[in-house]
Amino acid sequence: MKSKYLLILLILISFSGCKDYLDIVPKGKLIPTTVEDYENMLNDMTVVSYGDYFNDLLTDDVFFPEENPGALFSRQPLHARRIYTFKKQVFDPGSNDFLWTETYKRIFYFNSVANDIMKAVDGTESNKKSVRAEALFGRALEHLLLVNVYARHYDPATAATDPGVPLVLVADISAKHRRNTVKEVYDQIILDLEEAVKSLPANSKITKFRTNKAAGYALLSRVYLYMGDYAKALDYANQTLALYSTLVDMNTFKIVTPGPFPNVPGSPVGWTDIPDGKKHPEAIVARHFLRPFGLGNVACASPELSALFDNNDQRWTLYYANAWPPLPPPVDYWTRYKVRIYLRGDYYNNALGTPEVYLTRAECKARANDKQGALDDVNKLRKNRIVPAAYRDFTLADFNNDQEKVLRFVLDERRRELAFMGTRVADLKRLNKDPKFAKVIRHTAEGKEYVLQPNTDDYLRQIYPDAAKFNPDWVLN
């Protein structure tokens, strides 16, 4: 069958003697010839999803009420219950670790573009470089996700020997890979991004699912924050915000009424008029979870996270609810537990946005003892989050001019803003490196308490069994 694009299905059983060492099956292999062909690979629906919302179940942000009204814990799939209870083996052989398979599938697409776009039969040199830069950015974004789920956190003293994840730089599912070290993965991520920012376009093409120069700087800022290089993280945050710094006043958004489920004890109902990620003005580059609502209507904010909010915070009003009607019967979690269920209804952006960059910059400033600069950034964000009648600027006097207190305030704000966005595990792992911020996490399920100690390998998801069986030389977590 002929068409504008030649599609060769990758049915693995049709490859005599061919192994898929990563255990991924891309939808198909595009044989592109033109720049448009390669651009269409970046527009494919495969590459707009990102991350694994289940990984947040590992954190101190998530809570399943122990009395289990509505069976929040028991309703979870087995792998989710295992993550919540800190099990080392999350997936059994034959079950699908979607984070592994979908992430490497997207890397396959990005590699197909990055490695061959310059051979396209048409288009200008600059346009080809721009498309290649987007693919390099995507590959870096995905590798950073993987190394922060399946490997120890970056530590300059051990990163050169700590097992990381396979670096996949070719679009060949039969290529043999090894577990590169954490340092090797980070080095490649930085190399890809430094090359990408030279040619990334000033503005995203078509939608915010496509990449731009500000996104390249924003991701570099995140990378260096995770590495603990706060000077470089600050520099790239500044470069990001010099290009794109939009914040939106959340007081302009509202709960959609009466909503699909009006008979909820308390409010809101979890549906708002907040634009989805690809249209949101705060999105620098957009992605969303494979399940676009993430943990929405699945989990409650923990008592500790709930206590960080108050009713003057529009994030609390718009993203969380006292109950969820489909549960039999609806349970008023606030009255019973002083927590709310997470009910964010829009297809929100879980990739890179301006709020994270402001908070990264604030943290770096606080660590550099620029306390006022840190508060200026947090105040600017909060002014767009708090009800006007209740808003006030925080001053150094509120923290007795104490650097650590300012830093903790910044980190609390980061937690409020980025809750359920998929970043908390990486934040916990990096903060655990400092004894002042290390914390023990406790979850209770079905009458038993489970404990996650800081700096332990219990934070690491086990390598996907169906990939590990093809690679017996890989060191398992």
N, C-alpha and C positions, 0 to 999 in steps of 0.2 A: 504494500500500500504506500502510495506516494503522498506526501504532504509538504507544507512549507518547511517543516522541521523533520529530520530523520530521527526516529525514536527506536532504539534497540532495547527490548526488554531484557533486564538482567535476571533471568530465571536461573538461579544458581545450579539447579540440578542439570541444566543443559550444558554446563561447563565441565567437560571431562577432565578430572584431576585438578580442578581449580578450587582452592580454599578461600573462604571469606574470613580472614583472620580476625577482623573486628566484629564479626557477626552482625553486619548491617546489610540491608538490602535496599539500596536506593530504588526509587520508582522506575527509573530508566536512565539510560546513558544518552545524553543529547550529543549528537555529532554536529557541532556548530561550525559555521563558516563565516558569518557576518557579525558585525558588532551588535546588531539587533538580536541575533541568536544568543549571544553572551548576556546581553542586558535582560533578555527574557528569563534566563536562569536566575538572575538576581531578583526578578519579579515573581518567581515561582512561590506558590503558597507554602512549600516546604520550608523556606528560609525565614518566614515571618514569625514562627514560634521560637521559643527560647526558654531554656531552664526547666526546672522541676519543682513545682510548688510543694511537693511532698517533703522536700529537704527541709523546709521550715518547721516540720514536725519535730525536728531534732532540737529545736531552740527553746529559749525561755519566753518566747512570745506566744506560744500555743498552749491551750488548756482544753482538756476534755473533762467535764465535771465528773467526779468520782461516782456520784449516785446515778450517773448515766441516764438522766431523763432524755428521752428522744434517742438514746443509744448512739451518741456521737462517736464513741470509741469503737463499739462493735460494728458500726456501719462502715468502717473504713476497710479497704482491701488489706489483705494480709501484709503486704510489704509496708503499707502505711503504719499499721500497728507495730511492726517491728522497728521502724524508724523512731516512732514515738517512745518506744521502750528501750531504745539504745542497743538493739541487737546488732551483733557483728555481721551476721549473714542476713541481708535484707531480701535477696532474690534467690529462689531455688533454681536449679538447672531446668531449662525449658520455659521459664517465665521471663517476661520481657522487662528489662530495665530501660524504660523509655528515655531516661536522661542520656544513657550511654548510646543507644542505637540512634535516636533522633539527632543527637549532637554530632556524632560522626557522619551521619547522613548529610547534615548541612555542611560539614567540612568538605565532604565529597563534592558538593555543588561549588563551594567557594574555590576549591583546588582546580576544578575543571575550568573555571574562569581565569584564575590567577596564572595558571601555567600556560594557557594557550591563547588568551585574548590578543596578544601582540601579533599572532599569526592571522588574524581576521583579514579577509580579502578586501574590506572596504574600511571607511572611517579614517579620521585623522589620528596622528600619533598621540596628540594630547587627549583626545577622547578615549582612545584605547587605554592610556595610562590611568585615566580617571576611573574607568570601569575596573581595571585591575586593582587599583587602590581600594575600591569598595570591597572586593573579594578578600584582599589581605586583611582589611579591618574585620570582616566577618570571621575569618579563620582565627584571628587573634582573640576576638570576643568569645568564641566557642572553646578554644584551648584554655583560656583563663577560667571559664566556668568549670571545665573538667578537672583541672589541677586543684581547684579549691574544694571539690567534692571527694575525690578519690585519693588525695595525697595530703601529707602533712603540710601545715602552713609554712610559707617561705621563711626560712631562717638563714641568714648569711653564713652562719657557722656550720650548717648541715645540708644546705640546699644542694650542694654538689654531689652528695651521696644519697639523699633521700629519694626513694622511688617516686616518680611522678606519674605521668600518663603517656601513652604513645603519642608522639608528635607525628601527625599525618600530613604530609606535604605534597602528596601525589594523589590523583584521582584514580586509584587502582585498588579495588577491593581485594585483589589477590596478593598485594604486596605484604611482605612479612614485616612486622613491627616489633619493637621492644618497648619496655617501660623506660622512657627517658627520665632523667633526674628532674627534680623540681627546678633546679637552676637552668637546665637545658630548655625546659618548657618556657620559663619566664624570659630567658634570653631570646628565644624565637619570637615570642609575643612582642617584645620590645622592638626587635628587628623588623617584624611585619608592620608594626604601627609607625615606626620612624620612616619606613619607606612609603607607607600609605599616605601620611599627612602631606607629603610633597605634592601629591596629585589629586587628593580628594577635592570634590567640587565645593564651592562656597555654600551651596544650598542643595538639599536633597532633591532628587528627581522623582516626579510622580507623587509619591507619598513619603512620609517620614519613616517608612520601612527601609528606604534607601538611605545611604550614608552621606555625611558631609564632613567638612574639615573640623568643625567644632566637636563632632563626635570622636574624631581621632584623638584630639587633645584630651577630651573628657575621659576616654578609656585609658590613655596613658596616665592621667591623674589617678585613676582608680588602681592601676597596676602598681604605681610607685607608693600609693598609700598602703596597699597590701604588703609591699616589701619593707615598709617602715622608712622609706626615703622621703621624709616629709618636705624637704626643700624642693625636690623635683615634683612631688605631688602638688605643692603649692604653685610652682611655676606653671604647670600644665593646667591647673584649675584657673589661674589668671588668664592664660591664653584662651581657654574655652570661653570664659565669660566676656572676654573682649570681643569675641565673635558673636556669641548668643547668650543672653542673660535674662530672658523673659520669665517672669513669675506671674501667676494669675491669682487674683483675689478670690479665694474660695467662698467669700460671702456672696458672690454673685451666683453661686450654684444653689440648687434647692432639691429637696426630696420630691420625686414625682408622686403626685397624689391623684386619686386615692391609692394608686399603686395596684399591683396584681393581687396583693394579699392585705386588704385594709384592716382586717380584724386582728391586728398584732398587739399584744400587751406592750405598751410603750411605743416609741418610734425611734428610728425611721423604719421603713420597710425594705431598704436596701437598694432601691432603684432611684437614680438621680439623673439630672440633666448634664452631668459632667461628660465632656466629649471623650470618645475612646482614644486609645494611645496614638494612633496614626494621625489624629487630628488635634491632639491636645497641644496648646501653645507651649507648655513646659517640656514637651518631648524634644530631645535633641536627635536621637534616633530611636525608633520604636520597634518593640517586639511584644509578644504576649505569650503567656503560658499555653501549652498544648490544650489544656482546659482553660478557656479565656478568663474565667472568673477566679482562677487560682483556688485558694482555700475558702472562697466565699461560700457561705452556708454549710461549711464542713467543720469548722473549728471555732472555738472561742478565743478571744484575747486572754492571756493569762492574767491572774490577779495583779501581778507586778506590772505588766504592760498597761492594764486598765487603769491602774492608779496613777500612771503618768499623764493621763488625760483629764480634762474637766469639760463641763457642758458648754464652755465658751469656745472650745476648739472645734472648728468645723470638720476636721478630720474625724473626730469622735462622732459628731452628729451625722455625717454623710456616709461614713464607711462601716459603721457598727450599729447593731440593733439589739434590743432587749430580748428578742425571740425570733423564731423562724417558723411560720405557720404550718408547713408540711409535716413538721414533727408531731407525733401523736401522743398527747395533745401539745399545743405550743407551750413552751416553758419560759417563764420570765426569768432569764438568767441573771439579770441585774438585781432583782429583788432577792433571789435565792443565794447568789454567789458573789455579787458585786463585780460581775464581768459582763461583757457583751459578746454576742456572736458576730463574727466577721461576715459582712454582707455586701461587700463592694460589688456593685452591679455592672459597671462599665468594663469594656475590654481594655483594661488599663495597661500602660506601658511598664514593662519590667526590665527594660534595657538601660538607657541612659537619659536622664533628665536634668534640668537646671537645679532643682532642689538638692539632689545629691552633690552636685558640684559646689554649690554654696556651702554645704555642710562639710565637704572635704576641705574646702579652703578655710572654713572656720576652725576645723580641728587642727590643721597645719599651723594656722596663726597662733592658736592657743598653745600648741607645743613649742612654738618659737617665742613664747612669752609676749606675743602681740595680743594681749587680752582684749583691748578695746576693739581691735580689728575683728577678732573672733565674734564679739558680741554684736558688732555692726552687721555682720553677715547673718547671724541668727535672728536678730531683730527684724531685718529686712524680710526674711522668710516668714517669721511669725506674724508680721503685720498683714500678710496675705492669707493667714490661717485662722486668726482669732477674731471673734466678734468685735467690731469697732468699739463698742461701749466698754468692753473689758480689756482692750489692748493697752499695754504700756511698754515702753522700752525698758529692757533690763540694763542696769548700770554696774560698773565695777563695785560700787558700794553694796549691791545686793550679794556680792560674793566676797566681801571683805578684801577685795583686790587680790584674791588668792588664785594663783594660776591653776592649781589642780581643781578647784571648785568650778572655775570657768570651763575647763576642759570637760569635766563631768556633765556640766549643763549642756555643752555642745553634743556630747555623746548621747545624752537623753533625748535631745531634739532629733538627732539622727535616727534613733530608735523609733520615735513617734512617726517621723516622716516616712521611713522606709519599711515599716512593719509589713510583713506578708509579701514583700517584693522579691524575696529570694537572696537577699544580701546578708541576713543576720548570721548565718553560720560562719561565713568568712570573717565578719566582724568579731564574733566570739573567739574564733581561733587566733586572730591577730592580737586582740586585747588580752587574751590569756597569757601571752608572752610576757606581760608586765604584771608582776605579783599584785600591784595595787588594783588592777582591774580584773584579775582572774576570778572566775566564779564557778561554783558547783551548781548544776542544774538538776532538779528533781521533778520527775513525773510520776503520777500515781495512776494505775490502771488495774481495774478488777481486783482491788484490795491490796495490791502490792506496789511498793515504792521502788522506782528505778532511778539510779544516780549516774550522772555523767560528770566525771572529774575533768578539770581543765588539763590541757596539754596531753591528753591520752589519745591513743589510736582508735578509741571508740567513736571519735568524731568522723572517722574515715569510712565511707561506704566501700564495701568489698567490691573488688573488680568483678564486673559482670561475668557470671559463671560460663555462659555460652561463648564468650570470647576467650576466657582463660583456658578452656579445654583445648582450644587450638594452639595455645601458647604455653605449654607446660614449663617453659623456662622463665615465665614471669614470676616475680616475687609477689605473693599475695599480701594484702594488708593484715 
